[in-house]
């Protein structure tokens, strides 16, 4: 099942990072083992990562290997893009999360 998350904005000409915190979804002791991002034509994936140290994000401290990030740039003003993060956990669970990105004027 793909979980839809909130809509985010990407200003035309900007390079921004977006993240998904899985710490509340993961069973105690489980971690994100791999993360891939499906990025549609029109957007460029600059980089992606899984946190290796505790990370202060979303108003809380997330343990290592529980947050995935992607850096995006590009887009056409007014267009919406569906970006999907697929993770596999150490316990061999698979989850998909969709981020909706709208390209806006700077």
Secondary structure by P-SEA (a helix, b strand, c coil): cccccbbbbbcccccbbbbbbccccccccccccbbbbbccccccccccccccccccccccccccccbbbbbbbbbcccbbbbbbbbbbcccbbbbbbbbbbbbbcc
